């Protein structure tokens, strides 16, 4: 066919239109007479999904061609890097959680407006591929109120350029020397004893909110694990019930923890039983951590608790374990930390008080 070129995707045709523009169409597998127009080209991160659907005869939601991404721009670099990251996830060499986080950060990076020179006011997506260090510093400064997000943004930018340099997309990594020095304000606030009591008064044993709180409190699990934990992960060790799972967060160690009586009681009090401990109001497992996070927020609102999250329960559990005498290595085994320094935040204050008490006692018998 004149004006068509067969690409490496079976059934994919690139057609030059009279206007000079190009469009991509796919022959439906098993029906050569039927072609489906794709909404984007191979440079788009959504291309492979759209192509696979079209081969099965499924029409994309939109047949409007996506805006062309100009090669040599930040928009092109971000798109190429995100495709690479998707491949890493598919091959098991990167976490899907990392991909999800970086997609959101990539959108923010692309929408960021330039602050200097002739490009002032232009979105980064339209800028040349090498973002000046001064622009990256301005980006970091704009995220001063959220140091954690600023650090994650720089992780994305550094990783993107570290991928691009050896592939000759750019000469050097402009983000290599940038450090985020803003102080983290402590992240999630730990739940107080009063918070825990208010929640339990509003949501008594036998309810799903009560089980959720108890599960977070007596396993110190992350919300990404809470949506997967269930009876299939229970085992008996030396005659006692235990839970065993591998946290989804990259770099975490496997966790094995005894099911203590309060948790055992809360689990057995549930009349609604499914493949996971925590179920929606329709009796189904939560489809994602976000679904459980939204439910927990609703349960907190009902208990008149503001500004607290599931991670705050995890922190509360860590602090209470430290107060009860647990070492940072013991807390580390419960929280699934790979580095002892991560668990040290829970024991520092407690151990300092203990050492101060012991040191002060040395002076108690002095004849002053």
N, C-alpha and C positions, 0 to 999 in steps of 0.2 A: 504493500500500500504506500503511495507517495506521501511524503511528509511524516511517516511513522518510523520509529526506531525501536527495535526489540531490546529491552533491558534485561538484567540478570534475574528479574522476578518473572517466573512463568506467567504468561497471560497479560503482562503489563505492557501497555503501549503508551509512548510519549508522542503526542500529536501536535504539530505546529499549526496554529490557527491562522486565518487570513490576516488577522491583526498583528501577527508576529509573536503573540504570546503562546505559551505551551499549556496543554492540559494532559492529565494522566487518566487513562481508562484501563479497566481490568476486565478480561474475559472471564465470565463465570465458569468455574470448573465443571465440565460435563455438558456445557451449553455454549458452544463457540459463537452462536449467533447473538448472545446477550452480552452487553458490555455495561459496566457501571463506572461512572465518573467519580474520581476521588476528590475530596475537598482540599488536598494538599499534595506537595511534591515530596520526593525522597529526602529532602533536607529537613523535613519537619519531624519532630519527635513522635507525632501521632501517625506517621505514615504507615509503619508496619502493621499496626492494629487495623487501620482503615483498609489496607491492601488485603490482609487475611480475611476480613469480613466480606469484602467484595468478591473474593474468590469463592466464598461459600454462598454467594448470591444475596448477601445482606447489604442493603443500601445504607450509606453513611447518613447520619442525622442531617447533615447539611451538604449541599452540593456546590456551595460557594467556595471558590478557590481561596485558600489562605493567603495572606500577604506574603510576598516574596521576601526571603531573608537575604540581605546583601552579603556575599562573601567578603571576608576581611573586616567585618564589624563585630562588636561585642555580642550582638544578637546571634550572629552565626556561630561564634565560639561557644556561647552558652548552650545553644542547641546541639552542637556537635559533642560537647562534653557530657551533656545529660543523656544523649544516646549511648555514649560509652559507659556511663554509670548504670544505665538500664541493662546493658549487656553483662556488666559485672554482677548485678543482682541475679539475672537469669542463670549465670554460671555458678552461683553460690559463693562468689568472691566479695560480695558487699551486701550489706543489710538493706532490706526493703524499707526499714524505718529511716535509714540514712537518706535513701532516695526520696522518700516522701518529704523529709525535712528540707532537703536541698532544692526540691522543686519550688517550695514556697519561698525560700530565700532567693532563688534564681529570678522569680517574678519580681521580687522587690529590687534586686540588682538592676534588672532591665528597665524598670520604671524610674529608677533614681535619675534626677536631673543634674546635668553638668553645672558646675558652679563657677567656671572660669573660661577665659579666652573667647574665641569666636563661637565655640560650641555651647556657651552658657545658655541654660534653659532646655537644651536638647536631652532626650532620654538616653541613658547609656546604651540602649540597644542599637542606636544609630551611630554611635561613636566608633572610631577606628579600634581595631582589636586590642591595642595596647592602652589600657587605662593608666593615665599618669598617676604616680604615687600621691601627688597632691590631691587628686580626685578621690582616691581610695581613703586617704586620711579624712577627707570631708565626709565620706560615707560613714566611716567609723564614728566620727564626732556626732553625726546625726542620730546615732544609736546609743548615745551616752547613757540614756536612762535605762537601757536594757543591756547590760554588759554581757550577759549570757548569749543573747541574740547577736551582738556585735562579734563575739568570738566565733560563733558558728558561721557568721557571714564570711569572716576572714578565712576560716577553714575551707569554705567552699571556694573562695577566690584563689587561695594558694593552691588547692588541689587542682583546680581547673587549669591554671597556668603551668603547674608542674606536669600535667598531662600534655599540654600544648607545646611546650618548648622542645622536647625531644622529637616531636612529630613535625617540627619546622613550621608550625603555625605562627610562632612569634619568637623573637630573639632571646628574651629573658623573662623572668618572673617578677613583675613590678610589685607584687605583694610580699615578696620573700622577707623583707626587713621590717614589715609592719607588725607591731605588737599592740594588743588591746590591754591597756593598763588600768582601765576603769575598774573600780571596786564593785564586786558583786554584793548586793544588799542582803544576801542570805537566802535568796530563792524562796521556795515554799515555806510558809509559816507552820511550825509544828502545832499539832492539836494540843490543847491544854486538857487537864483532867476535867475541867468544867465542860469543855466542848464534848468530850467523850460521854459524859453523864447526860448532857442535854440530848445528844443523838440517841442514846439508848432509851431514854424516857419516851421520846417521840416514836421510836421504832423498836418495839420490844422483841424478845426472842420469838422465833417462828416466822418473822417477816424477812423479806429479801434484803432490805437495807441493813437490818441487824447482822445478817450473815456477811454482808459485804464489809461492814466495819470490823467484824470479828476476824474475817479472813485477812484483811490488811494488817490488823493489829498483831495477830499471832503467827503471821508468816513474814511480815515486812516485805511482801512482794510488790513489784511495780504493777501499775495498772495494765501494762501490756501483757503481763503474766496472769493477772487476776481473771482476765476474760477466757483463759484457756485451762485454768486449774479445775480438776474434777476428780471423781472417784477412781478413774482409771490410773491416776498417778499415786494412789494410796498403796502402801506396802507394809508388811509386818516385819519389823526388825527386833529380834530378841523378845518376841511376844508383845511388842508395843506398836501402835499405828504411827506411820511416818508418811510424809509427803515428799516426793522427789520430782524435780523438774529442772530443766535447763533454761535460764532466763533468755529472753529474745534479744536483749541488748547486747550488741557486739562486744566481745572481750570479757563478758561475765562468766563466772565459774558455775558449774552445776550446784544446785542447792538440795540438801537433804535435811529435813527438819521434823522433829516429833510433832504429832498432832496433839496439842495440849488439851486438857479436859474442856476449857471454855469453847474452843473451836470445835471439838468433837460434838459437844452438846448442841452448838448452833447448827452444825451440818445435819445432825440427826433430827432436829426440830422442824426441818423443812418438809412440807407435805408435797411440794412440787419438786420432782427430781428429773434431771436431764443429764446430758453428756458433760456439762460443766456445772460447777457449784452455783454460779451466779447466772440467773436467767432474767429475761425481760418480762414485762407484764403479760406478754403473750405466751410465756413458757418456753421461749427459745433462747439459745446462747446469744450473748451480745456479739454483733457482727464485727465490732471493732472497739479498741480502747476508747475512741471518742464517744461511742454510744454509752459505755459505762460511765465515762466522765460526765456526760450530760445528766445521766440518771442520778449520779452521786450529788451533783450540784442541786438537783431538784430535792433530793432527800435532805440535804443540808438546809435549803431554804425552808422546808417544812419544819425543821428543828430549830429555826432561827439562828443558824450558824453562818457567819459571813467570812469570806476571804480565805477559806480553807479548801484543801484539795486532798486527793488520795496520797500524794507524795508527802504531805504534811503528817499523815498518819504513820507513814514509814519513818519519818524523822522522829515522831513521838515515840515509836517503838524502839528506835535506836537509843534515844536519850534515856528511856526507862530501863533498858537493858544495862546501860552504863551505870545508872544510879544503883541498880541492884547488884553491881559488882562484876559485870561482864567485861572482859578485856576487848581491845580493838580487834584481836584475831578471832575471838568468839563472835563478835558482831559481824565481822567480815564473812564468816561462814554462813550466817543467816541471811545477810543482804546480798550474797553472791558477788562481793567485790573482789577484783583481781589484785588490787593494790591495797596494802594495809593503811596507807595514808588516807584513803577515802573514808575508812571507818574511824580514823583517828579523831575526826571532828566531834564524835559523840563521847569519846573518853577523855579528851584533853582537860576539860574543866573539872570533871569528876576526879581524875587522877591527880591534878594539881591540888585540889582541896585535900585529898587524902595525904599527899606528900607534905603539904603545909601543916596538916594536923600532926603528922609524925615528927616533922622538923621542930615545930613549936614545943612539942612535949620534951625535947632534949633540954630546953631552957627552964622547964617548970621547976626543977629542983635546985636551981642556982641560988646561992646566998647573995642576994642583990642589995 
